[in-house]
Amino acid sequence: MDATPTAQFHALADPTRRGIFEQLLREGEQTVRHLTDQAGVSQPAVSKHLKTLKEAGLVIDHPRGRETHYQATPEGLTPIFNWVQQYAVYWQGRLDALEDVLDRMED
């Protein structure tokens, strides 16, 4: 999996894919058929969305007989988390400076 969050951002930018990913996170492993019933789009569309999520490292699949079960892999969000963390340091410094200004205003 790519260490940059580009694939993950791309995969989650689509509301249908994001919904599928969130459903798998909430409800656990599910079949393509069950996901199709919930997604409101065709089975081929769900399969295409799952392929994108899988390529981004956000889901894994488990073939069982004639059905494939999909499971969310939250650790696939790590590149996004790491990217956001870079900016958390920036914002923490800005918030600390704001707190200093507000403290001086109280005095």
N, C-alpha and C positions, 0 to 999 in steps of 0.2 A: 504494500500500500504506500502511496505517495505521502511523504511527510508534510507536504503543504496541504492546506484545507480546501484547495480548489475543487477537487472531485466531490468532497462532502458538501460544500456550499452549493455546487451545481445540483447535486442529487436532492438536497432539501429545499431548493428554491421553488420547485414545482409543488403546488399545494396538494395534489393527489399523492405524490410520492411521500411528502411530509406526513400526510394523513395515514398512509400505509405504515410508515415507520413508527409513528406514534401509537397506532393500533397494536402493532407487534410489541412495542414496549409495554403498553398497558395490559394486554391480554395474553401475551406469551405466544408460543409457537402456533402457527396456523397454516392451513392449506391454501393453495392458490384459489380454489373454489370459494372458500369462506371469505378470503380477502376480496374477491370479485363481488360477492354478494354485498359486502359492506362498502366498497369503493364507489359504486355507482357508475362504473365504466366497464367496458368489455373485458373478457378474460385475456385476449391478446394484449390489450393496453396494460392490464395489471402485470402480466408477465414481462412486458417491456420495462415498466417502472421498477419491478423487482430486479431485473438485470442491472439497471443503472444503480440501484441501491447496493446490490452485491458488488459491483465493480468499485464502488466507493468504500467498500468495507463496512457498510452499515447493516447488512443482513447476511446470514448464511443460510444455505439450504440443505435439507436432509431428504433425499429420495427414499420413499417407503412404498414399495410395490409400484402401483400406477400413479401414486400421488406424490407431490413434492411438498414438504413442510418447510416453512420459512420462520426464521427466528431473528429478532433484532440483536445486533451486537453493539451495545452502548459504547464499548471501548473504541468503536469506529469514529466516535466524536472527538477523540483525543486531539487530532490535528486542529480542529476548530477551537477546542478548549485552550490549547497551547498558544494559538494565535491571539485569542482574546486576552489571555494572561499578560501578553506583552503590553497591552493597553491598560490593563488594570493597574500596573505600576505607575503609569503616567497619570491616571485619574486619581490614584491615592495621593500622589504628590500635590495635585491641584486641589483636592479636597482638604488636605492638611494646610495648604496656604490659605484657603478660604476660611478655615477654622481660626487660623491666626488673626486674620483680618477681623473676623467677627468678635474674637476675644478682645482685640484692641478697641473696637467700637464700644464695647460694654464698659470699658474703663473710663 
